[in-house]
Amino acid sequence: MDRIADARWNGELKSGNGTIKLGSGAFEGPYSFASRFEDGTGTNPEEMIGGAHAACFSMALANSLAQAGHKPTSVATRATVHLGKNETGFAIVGIDLATRGTVPGIDLATFTKFAEETKTGCIISKALKAVPMTLKVELLKA
């Protein structure tokens, strides 16, 4: 199973611009130096990684809970991807995951256990295992 995304860049780094398009057609949008390293309009690779990570985490956590007999009503996750500088230049220096779930009949300790397992077990987390990650967990009343 393959998934495709295309990106095109026009011009030099600071004055140039580009577009990102998902193969499914679900998203196509601009990106630029300003949208990546400043507060410019458009998306950036780190935001796209954050979206992929949040989606994967939510889906994987819901699946793990359901397979263990804890049918979730909802799982919502925010991934904050930190772009910074290290000794080799710019890098993703951390990802903070914050997940909130509504799962009838489960306690916070059990929900947290499943979330911690998902932090290292979901497909995107595995791909990003070199990046330090934090996890904040909230269990909402059903």
C-alpha positions as CSV (number, residue, x, y, z in Angstrom):
1,M,0.0,0.0,0.0
2,D,1.5,3.3,-1.1
3,R,0.5,6.8,-0.2
4,I,1.6,9.8,-2.3
5,A,2.2,13.5,-1.8
6,D,3.8,15.9,-4.2
7,A,5.6,19.2,-3.5
8,R,7.0,21.8,-5.8
9,W,9.3,24.6,-5.0
10,N,9.8,27.7,-7.2
11,G,12.8,30.0,-6.7
12,E,15.3,30.5,-4.0
13,L,14.7,29.7,-0.3
14,K,13.7,33.0,1.2
15,S,12.0,34.6,-1.9
16,G,10.5,31.4,-3.3
17,N,7.3,29.6,-2.8
18,G,5.8,26.1,-3.2
19,T,2.7,24.0,-3.2
20,I,2.0,20.7,-1.4
21,K,-0.7,18.4,-2.8
22,L,-1.9,15.1,-1.3
23,G,-2.4,12.3,-3.7
24,S,-5.9,11.7,-2.5
25,G,-6.9,15.2,-3.4
26,A,-8.0,16.0,0.1
27,F,-5.5,18.9,0.5
28,E,-3.5,21.2,-1.8
29,G,-2.0,24.4,-0.5
30,P,0.9,26.8,-0.5
31,Y,4.1,26.9,1.6
32,S,7.0,29.3,1.9
33,F,9.9,30.3,3.9
34,A,7.6,32.6,5.8
35,S,5.0,29.9,6.6
36,R,7.8,27.6,7.8
37,F,10.2,29.8,9.7
38,E,8.0,32.9,10.5
39,D,4.3,33.5,10.8
40,G,3.5,33.6,7.1
41,T,0.3,32.3,5.4
42,G,0.3,28.7,4.2
43,T,1.3,25.4,5.6
44,N,4.7,23.8,6.3
45,P,6.2,20.3,6.5
46,E,6.2,20.3,10.3
47,E,2.4,21.1,10.4
48,M,1.8,18.3,8.0
49,I,3.8,15.9,10.2
50,G,1.8,17.1,13.2
51,G,-1.5,16.4,11.4
52,A,-0.4,13.0,10.4
53,H,0.8,12.2,13.9
54,A,-2.4,13.4,15.6
55,A,-4.6,11.5,13.2
56,C,-2.6,8.3,13.5
57,F,-2.4,8.5,17.3
58,S,-6.1,9.1,17.7
59,M,-7.0,6.2,15.4
60,A,-4.5,3.8,17.0
61,L,-5.6,4.7,20.5
62,A,-9.3,4.2,19.7
63,N,-8.5,0.8,18.1
64,S,-6.4,-0.4,21.1
65,L,-9.1,0.7,23.5
66,A,-11.9,-1.0,21.5
67,Q,-9.9,-4.3,21.1
68,A,-9.5,-4.4,24.9
69,G,-13.3,-4.0,25.4
70,H,-13.3,-0.2,26.1
71,K,-15.3,1.2,23.2
72,P,-14.4,4.9,22.9
73,T,-17.0,7.6,22.1
74,S,-14.2,9.8,20.8
75,V,-10.5,10.4,20.9
76,A,-9.0,13.8,19.9
77,T,-5.3,14.5,19.8
78,R,-3.2,17.7,19.2
79,A,0.4,17.2,18.1
80,T,2.6,20.3,18.6
81,V,5.8,19.9,16.5
82,H,8.7,22.0,17.7
83,L,11.1,23.2,15.0
84,G,14.4,24.5,16.4
85,K,18.1,24.5,16.0
86,N,20.6,22.0,17.2
87,E,24.3,21.3,16.5
88,T,23.5,20.2,12.9
89,G,21.1,23.1,12.1
90,F,17.3,23.2,12.0
91,A,15.6,20.1,13.2
92,I,12.3,18.8,14.7
93,V,13.5,19.0,18.3
94,G,10.3,17.6,20.0
95,I,6.7,16.7,19.6
96,D,4.1,17.3,22.4
97,L,1.0,15.1,22.1
98,A,-2.2,16.1,24.0
99,T,-5.0,13.6,23.8
100,R,-8.5,13.7,25.2
101,G,-10.8,10.8,25.2
102,T,-14.4,10.0,26.1
103,V,-14.5,6.3,27.0
104,P,-17.4,5.0,29.0
105,G,-16.5,2.8,32.0
106,I,-12.7,3.4,32.0
107,D,-10.6,5.2,34.6
108,L,-7.8,7.7,34.0
109,A,-5.0,5.2,34.9
110,T,-6.2,2.7,32.3
111,F,-6.7,5.3,29.6
112,T,-3.2,6.7,30.3
113,K,-1.7,3.2,30.0
114,F,-3.3,2.8,26.6
115,A,-2.2,6.3,25.5
116,E,1.4,5.7,26.6
117,E,1.5,2.4,24.6
118,T,0.1,4.3,21.6
119,K,2.8,7.0,21.9
120,T,5.4,4.5,21.0
121,G,3.2,2.0,19.0
122,C,1.3,4.0,16.4
123,I,2.8,3.9,12.9
124,I,3.8,7.6,12.8
125,S,5.3,7.5,16.3
126,K,7.4,4.6,15.1
127,A,8.6,6.6,12.1
128,L,9.4,9.5,14.4
129,K,11.1,7.5,17.2
130,A,14.3,9.6,17.0
131,V,12.3,12.7,18.1
132,P,11.6,13.3,21.8
133,M,7.9,13.1,22.6
134,T,5.8,14.1,25.6
135,L,2.2,13.1,26.3
136,K,-0.6,14.8,28.1
137,V,-3.7,12.8,28.7
138,E,-7.3,13.9,29.6
139,L,-10.2,11.6,30.2
140,L,-13.6,13.3,29.7
141,K,-16.8,12.2,31.4
142,A,-18.9,10.0,29.2
